């Protein structure tokens, strides 16, 4: 669980237009010695925080030796609550501008995903079924239809995304 909003705001500044967190100068009482205080503030204060990408590309950083994603820190810093999941609406997990972030459930977040690199057709939910010699269309584990023509299958899938309230960026 993240530190409180008050504590986050004492440690960090945030620019909602750029999406960048900046370390604030820390008071002497947070350190065990003057040397540690001086070292930390000269090294970090006024500089960008949470700038290291994790293996999925999200910016991460540590507060009191606990790692957090920048997007989650920003959400709590601004709204005072822990997000269920933070969705990057444009699909760029390094774009932490406040207008690009939203608190959603896992199911809603799943409706705004990139096309997996393992996808062979180039469109989520459109698969070739050799036994039928047709394209299968599915969404959310539900079978929609089979189509002989690939473009018809893609159109069916796009319509299903609208019908099932998927984000317009889904499958980018």
C-alpha positions as CSV (number, residue, x, y, z in Angstrom):
1,X,0.0,0.0,0.0
2,X,1.3,3.4,-0.9
3,X,2.1,6.1,1.7
4,X,-0.7,8.6,2.4
5,X,-1.5,11.5,0.0
6,X,-0.1,13.9,2.6
7,X,3.1,12.0,2.7
8,X,3.4,11.7,-1.0
9,X,2.8,15.5,-1.4
10,X,5.5,16.2,1.1
11,X,8.0,14.1,-0.8
12,X,7.1,14.8,-4.4
13,X,5.8,17.5,-6.7
14,X,3.8,16.5,-9.8
15,X,3.3,18.3,-13.1
16,X,0.0,17.1,-14.6
17,X,0.8,18.6,-18.0
18,X,4.1,16.7,-18.4
19,X,3.3,13.7,-16.2
20,X,6.6,14.1,-14.3
21,X,7.2,13.6,-10.6
22,X,10.0,15.6,-9.0
23,X,11.6,14.9,-5.6
24,X,11.2,17.7,-3.1
25,X,13.9,18.8,-0.7
26,X,13.6,16.7,2.4
27,X,13.9,18.1,5.9
28,X,16.8,17.2,8.2
29,X,14.5,15.3,10.6
30,X,14.1,12.5,8.0
31,X,17.7,11.5,8.2
32,X,20.1,10.0,10.7
33,X,22.9,12.5,10.1
34,X,23.6,15.8,8.5
35,X,25.8,14.0,5.9
36,X,22.9,11.7,4.8
37,X,20.6,14.7,4.6
38,X,23.1,16.7,2.5
39,X,23.8,13.7,0.3
40,X,20.2,12.9,-0.4
41,X,19.1,16.5,-1.1
42,X,22.1,17.3,-3.3
43,X,21.6,14.1,-5.3
44,X,17.8,13.9,-5.7
45,X,16.0,17.2,-4.6
46,X,14.6,19.0,-7.6
47,X,15.2,16.1,-10.0
48,X,12.8,13.8,-11.8
49,X,11.6,10.8,-9.7
50,X,10.4,7.4,-10.9
51,X,12.3,7.4,-14.1
52,X,13.4,3.8,-14.4
53,X,11.3,1.6,-16.7
54,X,10.3,-1.9,-15.4
55,X,10.2,-5.0,-17.7
56,X,6.8,-3.9,-19.0
57,X,7.9,-0.3,-19.7
58,X,6.1,1.4,-16.7
59,X,8.2,4.0,-14.9
60,X,9.0,2.8,-11.4
61,X,10.8,4.1,-8.3
62,X,11.1,3.6,-4.6
63,X,9.7,5.3,-1.5
64,X,11.4,4.1,1.7
65,X,12.9,1.2,-0.2
66,X,9.5,0.0,-1.6
67,X,9.0,0.0,-5.3
68,X,5.9,1.5,-6.9
69,X,4.7,2.4,-10.4
70,X,4.8,6.1,-11.1
71,X,1.2,6.0,-12.4
72,X,-0.1,4.6,-9.0
73,X,1.9,7.2,-7.0
74,X,0.5,10.0,-9.2
75,X,-3.1,8.8,-8.8
76,X,-2.8,8.8,-5.0
77,X,-0.8,12.0,-5.0
78,X,-3.6,13.8,-6.9
79,X,-6.8,12.0,-5.6
80,X,-5.9,10.6,-2.2
81,X,-7.0,7.1,-3.0
82,X,-5.3,3.9,-4.1
83,X,-6.5,3.1,-7.7
84,X,-7.9,-0.4,-8.4
85,X,-5.9,-0.3,-11.6
86,X,-4.4,2.6,-13.4
87,X,-5.2,2.5,-17.2
88,X,-3.1,4.6,-19.6
89,X,-5.8,5.5,-22.1
90,X,-3.5,6.0,-25.0
91,X,-1.7,2.7,-24.4
92,X,1.7,4.4,-23.7
93,X,2.6,3.2,-20.2
94,X,5.2,6.0,-19.9
95,X,2.7,8.8,-20.5
96,X,1.8,9.7,-17.0
97,X,-0.1,12.9,-17.7
98,X,-3.1,13.1,-15.5
99,X,-5.5,13.4,-18.4
100,X,-4.2,10.0,-19.8
101,X,-4.7,8.1,-16.5
102,X,-7.9,6.6,-15.2
103,X,-8.8,4.3,-12.3
104,X,-10.6,1.2,-13.6
105,X,-11.3,-2.4,-12.8
106,X,-9.2,-5.1,-14.3
107,X,-12.1,-6.0,-16.7
108,X,-12.3,-2.4,-18.0
109,X,-8.5,-2.2,-18.3
110,X,-8.5,-5.4,-20.4
111,X,-10.9,-3.6,-22.8
112,X,-8.1,-1.1,-23.6
113,X,-5.1,-3.4,-24.5
114,X,-2.6,-3.5,-27.3
115,X,-2.7,-6.3,-29.9
116,X,-0.4,-9.0,-28.4
117,X,2.8,-9.7,-30.2
118,X,1.8,-13.3,-30.5
119,X,-1.4,-12.4,-32.5
120,X,-1.1,-13.9,-36.0
121,X,-4.0,-12.1,-37.8
122,X,-3.1,-8.6,-36.7
123,X,-6.5,-8.1,-35.0
124,X,-7.5,-9.2,-31.5
125,X,-10.3,-11.7,-31.6
126,X,-9.9,-12.7,-35.2
127,X,-8.4,-16.2,-35.8
128,X,-8.1,-18.5,-38.8
129,X,-9.7,-21.9,-38.3
130,X,-8.3,-24.4,-40.8
131,X,-10.9,-27.1,-40.2
132,X,-13.7,-24.7,-41.3
133,X,-11.6,-22.7,-43.7
134,X,-13.0,-19.6,-42.1
135,X,-12.1,-16.7,-39.8
136,X,-13.4,-17.0,-36.3
137,X,-14.5,-13.9,-34.5
138,X,-14.7,-13.8,-30.7
139,X,-14.7,-11.3,-27.9
140,X,-14.1,-11.8,-24.2
141,X,-14.1,-15.5,-24.6
142,X,-17.5,-15.4,-26.5
143,X,-17.9,-16.8,-30.0
144,X,-19.4,-14.2,-32.3
145,X,-19.3,-15.8,-35.8
146,X,-17.3,-17.3,-38.6
147,X,-16.6,-15.4,-41.8
148,X,-14.9,-16.5,-45.1
149,X,-13.6,-13.0,-45.8
150,X,-10.9,-11.6,-43.4
151,X,-12.2,-8.0,-43.8
152,X,-15.7,-9.1,-42.9
153,X,-14.4,-10.8,-39.8
154,X,-12.5,-7.7,-38.7
155,X,-15.6,-5.6,-39.3
156,X,-17.6,-8.0,-37.1
157,X,-15.0,-7.8,-34.4
158,X,-15.0,-4.0,-34.5
159,X,-18.8,-4.0,-34.1
160,X,-18.5,-6.4,-31.2
161,X,-16.0,-4.0,-29.5
162,X,-18.6,-1.2,-29.8
163,X,-21.5,-3.5,-28.6
164,X,-19.4,-4.7,-25.6
165,X,-18.2,-1.2,-24.7
166,X,-14.5,-1.7,-25.4
167,X,-12.3,1.4,-25.4
168,X,-11.8,2.9,-28.9
169,X,-8.0,2.3,-28.5
170,X,-8.4,-1.4,-27.9
171,X,-6.2,-3.5,-30.3
172,X,-4.0,-0.6,-31.3
